[in-house]
């Protein structure tokens, strides 16, 4: 799990970074592809645990429980068990998104 010092350091670096050129990420078409890229970069650099890196990336995204569980399942099938476990833990802590509100009258049930 992330400690508060690492989160603070990450947010400070992100605030200082200013505008970031993300054109290299343009070919990535889904959130899952971005997470896989983060894992690959983290492994190549070896500076931080890959599960920590994924959690840092997702920290302020307000991803839903279903999204986190789906990504965890996909990444587990690809062999990223540690990251998958972290995403499942994050899913347990995530707030459930409310169901859509249906407007209009309720129709009485027929007997």
N, C-alpha and C positions, 0 to 999 in steps of 0.2 A: 504494500500500500504506500501511497504517497505520504510524505510528511509535510507539515505546513511550511517548513523552510524551503523545500524544493518547489512547492507551489508558488510561494512568494517570489522566489528567484526567477521562476519561469515567467510569471506575470510581469515582473519588473523588466526582464529582457524583452518581452513582447511589447511593452509600452515604449521602451527606448528604441526599438527597431524601426519604427516609422513604417512607411509604405514598403510592402514586400512584393517582389516580382514573383508571381506564381505562374508565369507563362510555361515553365517547364512541366507544370502539373496539368496542363490543358488536356493531354491525351487521356488522363484518368477520368473515367466516366461515372464512377459511383463512389459512395463513401467507403465501401469495402475495398475498392482499389486504392484509395488514399491511405487507408489503414495498413494495407499490405505494403505500400511504399514506405510508410513510416517505420514499419517493422524492418524492412530491408535496409533502410538507411541507418537505423539504430544498430542493427547487427554489424553493419560495415564499419561504423564509427566506434562502437564498443564503449561509448561514454556513459550510457545510462541503460537500465533494464528496459527491454522492449515493452513489457506490460506497463511500466511507469510512463514510457513515452506515449503509448496509445491513450492512457488515461489522461495525461496532460493535454493531448490534442483534443480530446472529447470533453474536457472539463467544463467548458462554458457553452456547450452546444445544446443542452437540454434535450438530448436524445431520449426517445421513449424506451420503455422497457422492452417492447416488441422489437425495436430496431437493435438494441443492444444484444438481445437474445439471438436474433437472426445472425448478426455479425459473429457472435460467439460460436454459433453452430457451424457457420461456413469456415471460420478460421480454425476450428478444431479439426474439421475434415482435411484441412490443408497441413495439419501438423503443428499448428501454433497453440499448443495446449495451455501454456502459461498465460498467453494473452486471452485465450478463450475463457479461462477461469476468472481472470480479472474482469472481463466484460460481463460475465454472469453475476459476479459480486456487485458490479456497478448497477446491473439491472435490478437486483434486489433492493438496492438503496434508492433507485430512481422513483420519482413520483409517477403514479399512473396518470396518463392523460385522460381528461374527462371524456365521456361518450358524447357524440354530437347531440345537440338539442333538436328535438323534433317540434316544429311549430304546428299549431292547429289543434283541432278538437280530437279528443280520443273517441273512437267509435265504440259503442257498447258491444260487448261480446254476445254473439248469438248463442242461444241455449241449445 
